[in-house]
Each structure stands twice: as C-alpha cells, then as structure tokens.
C-alpha cells in the first residue's frame, strides 16, 4: 500500500513474505497468487506491497533466466502487488525444523553474503514499479557476536565497500537506487543502534544504512528515538512487536519456547540467547522480560502476557510523525505465524488484520492512502 505523508512523500507499506515457506520460484508464485492476493482483497487495497524474501535458490533462478524475472514482474502486476523492498536477512532454510543460529550464515565476512545481496539488488532494480526509483534491502547486522575477530572485522569492511561500489554501479546502469539496511538484533555484533553508529560510521551512507526492527529495539530496551540519533540513514522500518512478561509471570512464556527460531530474551539486568535458557533460570524472575518472538501487531496474547505494541506506536510517532518522514519503507514482519500458539489457521486474515492496524496508525499520523 502507498500512503501520502503530509509533506508529500510517498510511504510504502508492505508485509514480509518470509512468513511463507517457499524456497523456489514455483513456491514464490504460489504464495503470491494465494495468500498475498487474498490479503489485498481482504484489505480492499488497489495495490498491496510485498516485501519479498527470495532464498538463495529462488534468487539464483531469477538471475540465471531473464524470462523468469520478467514473468515474476508480470505476475506481480496482474495480482495488484508491488515490490519496493526485499528481506535479504535469511539466506535459505528459514522454515527448516530448526533454524536458530543458522539464520546468521553466511555472515558479512563471507563473500557469498556479498554475492547474494548484490544479486538481490539486481532483481529488485528489475522489479521496482515504473514510477519508483528507490528500493531497499534489509540484511543481518554483520555477524553473530561469538566468532567476531579482527580478521573477520577486516573482511566485513572490505565486503561492505564492495557492496556500496556494486550498488553505485547498479544505479549508473539502471537509474535505480537500491540501498541496504543493516538490522540491529540482540546477540549480534550490532545489537543496538549505538553499536551501528560505531561500526558503520565509515561506510558509504548514500547506499548503506540502518533497518530498524521495532521488536529488536524493544528487546534491547532502546528508546524509540535511538535510531534517529545515529547519523545513519534509516533505510527501512520493520514493524514488529516483541513478547513481554511481567515479573513473576514468566512461566506463561513456556508455550512460546519452540524449536525453530531463536528467541533472545532480556530483562533490565540480564540477557540470554534463547527463551528456554531464561525459563531454566537464566534471568531474574523479579524483572519484566522481553522476548524476541515476533507477535501480531494488532492482537494481545493471553494475559498476563503483553506485547511491545506501545513501543511500536512511539517509534512510528518518532519516525513518521514529524514534518518529514525519517524512513519511507515500512515492512510488517511477523514471520512466526506458523509457530504461534493458538494462531488462527487463516494466515491471510491475520496478515490483513496486521496491515489494517498499521494503516490505521499511519492515517492517525496524518497520512492518506493513495
């Protein structure tokens, strides 16, 4: 969906398709024709933004065959869908039975991460609507923290330089500007936005910046305005909510301790890599916990649990409630529907409800749907 900011800017709102377990092109086409098309119908939207997740296999097929890329563009147009942003964080296997730490591989010290991301940029430049000249890609915050060395840091910076050069060359070739946003996440080399300032201060800010994930920021107990004070461009906002438990009520989180995804958990004084560790005594029970479990934007979990939806509202106010937007691409990223306890089997209805919640929040800030 597109909304007009009071300053005249176009704000693009999409949902991220990493919620769908598709690794190849036939699967991508099925998810677009099925779920995404139905979401658009439920919303009554003339066009629906989709933040495509293209795993390595699907991306390779698109790059190898120009006819497949043209066919995808035509399919999107015929379904009333448009793509201005890609999620380039998961590389493949995002819906394997166990993902956990594997989602951070390959990291930005690996040349394969560079090749994959530049390939995504080529694809996105070809998929952008004719009246859009700027696209965005979100990616991981360099690497998981435990194997970080000086040699790895040197390799990362060389790859980021090559990434910026490749994106600049793509602009010269196509007239399209594709920017990449690094997404701070608990447990990674860049956990919170101040670390992004320190580690990304020397990169090319014309093409490289931040992707702010509201769930990650809430789990990190960051202030909503933290991302706006880094000096780095905010390439994209991922609209997401974390799971919260008040002091003494953490056993209610046990239903969310599932084996597929990593659920980093933090309190005011502690941090563990996964929810199971916290439940086993890794965090103090007399403090509130915030869990990296993306829960629906529009609905509360069973009490006594809550979500960080108030944090997301404050972040939207900060980024979009001023005289001009601090980012123009918003991607709703609740990828956990398939592991969410008690979730409705109607995935399209759930996604549509989230997008409708977001649409209402944005219009309350003075924006008008185009």
C-alpha positions in Angstrom: 0.0 0.0 0.0 1.1 3.6 -0.6 0.2 6.4 1.8 0.9 10.1 1.3 2.8 11.8 4.2 1.7 15.4 5.0 4.9 16.6 3.5 4.0 15.0 0.1 6.3 12.0 0.4 5.1 8.5 -0.5 5.3 6.0 2.3 5.3 2.3 1.1 3.7 -0.3 3.4 4.3 -4.0 2.8 4.2 -7.3 4.6 7.2 -9.6 4.5 6.9 -12.9 2.7 9.5 -14.7 4.9 6.4 -15.9 6.7 5.9 -18.3 3.8 8.0 -21.5 3.5 8.9 -21.2 -0.2 12.5 -21.8 -1.4 12.0 -22.0 -5.2 10.2 -19.9 -7.8 7.1 -22.1 -8.1 6.6 -21.7 -4.4 7.1 -17.9 -4.7 4.4 -17.8 -7.4 2.0 -19.9 -5.3 2.4 -17.7 -2.2 1.8 -14.5 -4.3 -1.3 -15.9 -6.2 -2.7 -17.4 -3.0 -2.0 -15.7 0.3 -0.8 -12.3 -0.9 -3.6 -11.8 -3.4 -6.2 -12.7 -0.8 -4.6 -10.3 1.7 -5.0 -7.5 -0.9 -8.7 -8.5 -1.4 -9.4 -8.5 2.4 -7.9 -5.1 2.7 -9.8 -3.7 -0.2 -6.5 -2.2 -1.4 -5.9 -1.2 -5.1 -2.3 -2.5 -4.7 -0.5 -4.3 -1.9 3.1 -4.1 -1.1 5.0 -7.3 -0.5 8.5 -7.4 1.0 9.8 -10.4 -0.9 12.1 -12.9 0.7 14.0 -14.6 -2.1 16.1 -17.5 -0.7 19.3 -18.3 -2.5 17.8 -20.9 -4.8 14.9 -18.6 -6.0 17.3 -15.7 -6.4 19.7 -17.7 -8.4 16.9 -18.9 -10.7 15.8 -15.3 -11.3 19.3 -14.1 -12.1 20.0 -17.0 -14.4 16.9 -16.6 -16.5 15.7 -13.2 -17.6 12.3 -14.7 -18.7 11.7 -15.8 -15.2 12.3 -12.3 -13.8 10.0 -10.8 -16.4 7.4 -13.4 -15.6 7.6 -12.5 -11.9 7.2 -8.9 -12.7 4.1 -9.6 -14.8 2.6 -11.8 -12.1 3.0 -9.1 -9.5 1.3 -6.5 -11.7 -1.5 -8.9 -12.6 -2.2 -9.6 -8.9 -2.2 -5.9 -7.9 1.1 -6.4 -5.9 4.2 -4.3 -5.9 7.7 -4.8 -4.6 9.9 -1.9 -3.4 11.8 -3.8 -0.6 13.3 -7.2 -0.1 14.2 -9.1 3.1 17.8 -10.3 2.5 18.5 -11.4 6.1 17.7 -15.2 5.8 19.8 -16.9 3.2 17.9 -20.2 2.9 16.1 -22.8 5.0 14.2 -20.2 7.1 11.4 -22.7 7.6 13.5 -25.7 8.4 12.5 -27.7 11.5 15.4 -26.0 13.4 16.8 -22.6 12.2 18.2 -21.0 15.4 21.8 -19.7 14.9 21.9 -20.8 11.2 20.0 -17.8 10.2 23.2 -15.7 10.6 25.1 -17.7 8.0 26.7 -16.7 5.7 27.7 -13.6 7.6 29.2 -10.4 6.1 32.7 -11.7 6.4 31.8 -14.3 3.7 32.0 -13.3 0.0 28.8 -15.4 -0.6 26.8 -12.9 1.5 28.1 -10.1 -0.7 27.2 -12.1 -3.9 23.8 -12.9 -2.7 23.0 -9.3 -1.7 24.2 -7.8 -4.9 22.1 -10.4 -6.8 19.1 -9.3 -4.8 19.8 -5.7 -5.7 19.8 -6.7 -9.4 16.5 -8.4 -9.0 14.9 -5.6 -7.1 16.0 -3.0 -9.6 14.1 -5.0 -12.3 11.0 -5.5 -10.1 10.5 -1.9 -9.0 7.3 -0.3 -10.4 7.9 2.1 -13.2 7.2 5.2 -11.1 9.5 4.1 -8.3 13.3 4.7 -8.5 14.4 3.6 -5.0 14.4 0.2 -3.4 15.6 -1.2 -0.2 17.0 -4.5 1.2 17.4 -5.4 4.8 20.2 -7.7 6.0 21.8 -9.1 9.1 23.9 -6.9 11.5 27.2 -8.1 10.2 27.5 -11.4 12.2 26.7 -13.3 15.3 28.9 -12.0 18.1 30.7 -15.1 19.4 33.1 -15.6 16.5 33.9 -11.9 15.9 37.6 -11.3 15.4 39.7 -8.5 14.0 40.3 -10.6 10.8 36.6 -11.0 10.4 36.0 -7.3 11.0 38.5 -6.5 8.3 36.8 -8.9 5.8 33.4 -7.4 6.7 34.5 -3.9 5.9 36.1 -5.0 2.6 32.8 -6.6 1.6 30.8 -3.5 2.7 33.0 -1.4 0.5 32.4 -3.8 -2.4 28.7 -3.8 -1.7 28.5 0.0 -1.9 30.5 0.1 -5.1 28.3 -2.5 -6.7 25.1 -0.7 -5.7 26.5 2.6 -7.1 27.4 0.8 -10.4 23.9 -0.6 -10.5 22.5 3.0 -10.2 24.6 4.2 -13.1 23.5 1.2 -15.2 19.7 1.2 -14.4 18.9 4.6 -12.9 17.5 2.8 -9.8 18.9 3.4 -6.3 19.0 0.3 -4.2 20.0 0.8 -0.5 20.9 -1.8 2.0 19.9 -1.5 5.7 21.7 -3.4 8.5 19.3 -4.6 11.1 20.5 -4.5 14.8 19.5 -7.6 16.6 20.2 -8.9 20.2 23.1 -11.3 20.3 24.7 -10.0 17.1 27.8 -7.8 16.5 25.4 -4.9 16.1 22.9 -5.4 18.9 21.6 -1.9 19.3 21.8 1.3 17.3 24.8 2.9 19.1 26.9 0.0 18.0 25.7 0.6 14.5 27.0 4.2 14.8 30.4 2.9 15.8 30.8 0.1 13.3 29.1 1.7 10.3 30.4 5.3 10.6 32.8 4.9 7.7 30.6 3.1 5.1 29.0 4.8 2.1 25.8 6.3 3.6 24.4 7.0 0.1 23.8 3.3 -0.2 24.2 1.7 3.3 22.3 2.5 6.4 20.0 1.0 9.1 17.0 -1.2 9.1 15.2 -0.6 12.4 13.2 -3.6 13.7 10.8 -2.5 16.4 10.8 -5.9 18.1 14.6 -5.9 18.3 14.8 -2.4 19.6 12.2 -3.2 22.3 14.1 -6.3 23.4 17.2 -4.2 23.6 15.3 -1.7 25.9 16.3 1.1 23.4 14.5 4.4 23.5 12.2 4.8 20.4 14.3 7.8 19.3 17.6 6.0 19.4 17.7 5.1 15.7 17.1 8.7 14.7 20.2 9.8 16.6 22.8 7.6 15.0 23.7 9.8 12.0 23.0 6.8 9.8 20.1 6.8 7.2 17.1 4.7 8.2 16.7 2.7 5.1 13.7 0.7 6.3 11.5 0.1 9.4 10.3 -3.4 10.2 7.1 -3.1 12.1 7.1 -5.8 14.7 6.2 -6.5 18.3 8.1 -8.3 21.0 6.5 -10.6 23.6 6.5 -9.3 27.2 6.0 -10.9 30.6 5.7 -9.0 33.9 7.6 -10.0 37.0 6.6 -13.4 38.4 4.5 -14.4 35.3 7.3 -15.7 33.1 6.0 -19.3 33.2 3.3 -18.2 30.8 6.0 -17.9 28.2 6.6 -21.6 28.1 4.1 -22.1 25.3 6.3 -19.8 23.1 9.5 -21.8 23.7 9.6 -23.5 20.3 12.4 -25.2 18.5 12.6 -23.4 15.1 13.6 -19.8 15.7 16.0 -18.2 18.2 14.1 -16.1 20.8 16.7 -13.9 22.5 15.4 -12.8 25.9 16.3 -9.8 28.0 15.4 -8.2 31.3 16.6 -4.9 32.8 19.8 -6.6 34.2 20.3 -9.8 32.1 20.4 -11.4 28.7 20.3 -15.0 27.3 20.3 -16.2 23.7 17.1 -18.2 23.9 13.8 -18.3 25.8 14.5 -21.8 27.1 17.6 -20.6 28.8 15.6 -17.8 30.5 12.9 -20.2 31.7 15.6 -22.5 33.1 16.8 -19.8 35.5 18.9 -17.6 33.2 17.1 -14.4 34.0 15.8 -12.9 37.3 12.1 -13.7 37.8 11.5 -10.4 39.7 12.1 -8.4 36.5 10.0 -8.0 33.3 11.2 -9.9 30.4 11.1 -9.0 26.7 11.4 -11.8 24.2 12.4 -11.8 20.5 9.3 -13.5 19.4 7.5 -11.5 16.7 3.9 -11.5 17.7 0.9 -10.0 15.8 0.8 -6.2 15.8 -3.0 -6.0 16.3 -3.7 -8.6 19.0 -2.6 -9.3 22.6 -1.5 -12.7 23.7 -3.4 -14.4 26.6 -2.8 -12.5 29.9 -0.7 -11.9 31.8 1.5 -11.6 28.7 1.5 -8.4 26.7 3.4 -7.1 23.7 5.6 -4.1 22.8 2.8 -2.5 20.7 3.0 0.7 22.7 6.7 0.9 21.9 5.9 0.4 18.2 3.4 3.2 18.3 6.0 5.5 19.9 8.6 4.5 17.3 6.1 5.3 14.4 5.5 8.7 16.0 9.2 9.4 16.1 10.0 8.3 12.6 6.8 9.4 10.8 5.0 11.9 13.0 7.3 14.9 12.3 7.4 17.4 9.5 9.1 14.9 7.2 9.5 11.1 7.3 12.7 9.6 8.6 12.1 6.5 6.5 9.7 5.8 3.6 9.6 2.0 3.6 7.7 0.0 6.3 7.6 -3.8 6.3 5.3 -5.7 8.7 7.4 -8.7 9.6 5.6 -11.3 11.7 7.3 -14.4 10.4 6.2 -16.5 13.4 2.6 -17.2 12.5 3.3 -20.8 11.8 4.7 -21.4 15.3 2.5 -19.0 17.2 0.5 -20.8 20.0 -3.2 -20.7 19.3 -2.9 -18.8 16.0 -5.8 -18.8 13.6 -5.3 -21.1 10.6 -6.4 -18.3 8.3 -3.0 -16.8 7.6 -4.2 -14.3 5.1 -6.8 -12.9 7.5 -4.1 -12.5 10.2 -1.7 -10.6 7.9 -4.6 -8.4 6.6 -5.5 -7.5 10.2 -2.0 -6.5 11.0 -1.7 -4.3 7.9 -5.1 -2.8 8.7 -3.8 -1.9 12.1 -0.7 -0.3 10.6 -2.8 1.6 8.0 -4.9 3.0 10.9 -1.9 4.0 12.8 -0.3 5.8 9.8 -3.6 7.6 8.9 -3.8 8.8 12.5 -0.4 10.5 11.9 -2.0 12.4 9.1 -1.2 10.2 6.1 -3.7 9.4 3.4 -3.9 6.1 1.5 -3.2 6.6 -2.2 
